Amino acid sequence: MREAHSDIEETGTKLVVVAPSNRSFIEQFTHLFGPFPYPIYGDPERQIYKHMQLKTMNKVKLLAMAGAAFASGKVKGFMPKKQAQKNFVMKSMKTQDVYIQGGAFLYDGEGKLLWKHIDQSPDDHAKINTIKSKLP
C-alpha cells in the first residue's frame, strides 16, 4: 500500500489502515517498519473488525499454511533480517491476534460502501490493481 498510496490519493481517496492493536503497539510497529504515508488506527477491542465481519482463521489451519509455505520456499522475507524488527514480529506472534484476517473497503464521501474484499487467509489480500480499478 505504501507504493500505491500516491496513486490512490490522486483520485481524491483517503487511505486509512486499522489494526487490531493498541496505540503503543502501533507506535512500536511504525517506528520499526515505517514511515507510512497514511494513518494507522488501533482497534484493540476489535469493534470495527466485528462490525465489518472480518474473519478469524482457524489456528491449526493458519499454522499449517504458514509451515507449508515456509517449507516450500514460497514465503520469502517472512522474518525480517533486522534484529529489532525480528524481535517485534516474534513479540507480535506471542501477544497479538495474528489469526484475524483483514480486508479492503471503499466508501464514498457519505459513508456508503462502494466495494469490499474480506480476506479469507493470509494470501487472500485484495490486489492493488483491483483496488485501484474500483476507485472513483
N, C-alpha and C positions, 0 to 999 in steps of 0.2 A: 504494500500500500504506500510505502514511502516513495517509491519510484513513480507511482501513478498519481500521487497527491496533487501535483500542479495541474495535470490533465483534468482531473476530476473537478477541482475548484474553478478552473477556467469556464466550466459550464454553469457556474453560479451555485454549485452544490457544495455543501459543507460536509466534510468528513469528520466523523466522531467515532471514537472507539470506546467501548465499555468492557471492562474486565471484571471478573468475579473476585476481586481482591480489594483490600482496604487501601487508603491513600498512602500509607507508609510503604507498603509493598510495591505499589505502582511507582512511587518515587525512587525506590531502590532499582526497580527494573529500568526506568527511563535513564537513571544515572549510568547504569552499566551498559545498556543497549541503545540508548538514544544518541543524538536527539531525534525527536519525532516532530514532523511539521503539523501535527494535528493533536488535539487534546485527547487524553486518555482518562476516562472517568471510572471510578470504582463503584461496584455493586456488590459489596461483601455479603449482603443478605440475600442476594440472587433474586431480588424482586423483579427487575427488568427481564432477567433470564426466564423466570417463571411466566411472566406476562407474555413474552414473545414465544413461549412454548419451545424453547431450545431443549435439546436432548442431552441426557447424561448417558454416556456409553457404559455398557457393562464392563466392569473392571477386568475380568478374565479375558474377555474378547479384545479389549484395548491392549492389554499387556501381550497377548498372543500376536496381535497385529504388529505391535512395535518390535517384538522379538524377531518375528519373521522378516520384517522389512530391514531391520538392522543386520540380521544374519545374511540376507541376500545381497546386501550392499546397496539396496535401493534408497536407503536413507543415508545421506551424507550430511555432515555438519549437524547431526542431532545434538551432540555435546560440543559446546563451544571450546575453542582452543585456549582462550584466555582463562587463567585460573579463577579470577574473581567472578567471571560470567559462569563458569562451570560450577562453582560453589553455589551461586544463586539458583541455577537450574536444579541442582540436587536439593537445595532447600525447598524450592517450589514443589518438587515431586513429593516431598515429605509433608508439606504443610498446606498446600493449596489444592483446590478441586481440579485436578488435571484431567478428570474424566468428563467434565462438562464440555460440550461441543458448542461452537459459535454459529454465526450466521451473518448474512449481509442483508440489509434492509434499506430501501429507498423510499423516502417520504416527500410529498410536495410541501410547499410553504405553509399550508394549512394543517399539516399533520396527517394527511391522507396517505395510506400505504399504497405505493405505486408498484413495488416489486419486492420479492423476498426470496432468499435461499437459506434454508436451515441445514447446516452441516449434519450429516449422519455419522461421520467418522473423521478422524484427523486428516485424511486425504481427500475429503469431500468439500473443500473450500470452493466458494464461487470464484471462477476465473476472472482476472482483472478485465480482460476484453469483454466478457459477458456483462460485467457490472457497467463498464463504460458504454456498452451498446444500449443499456437500459436507461441511461441518464437522459434527462430532458434536453 
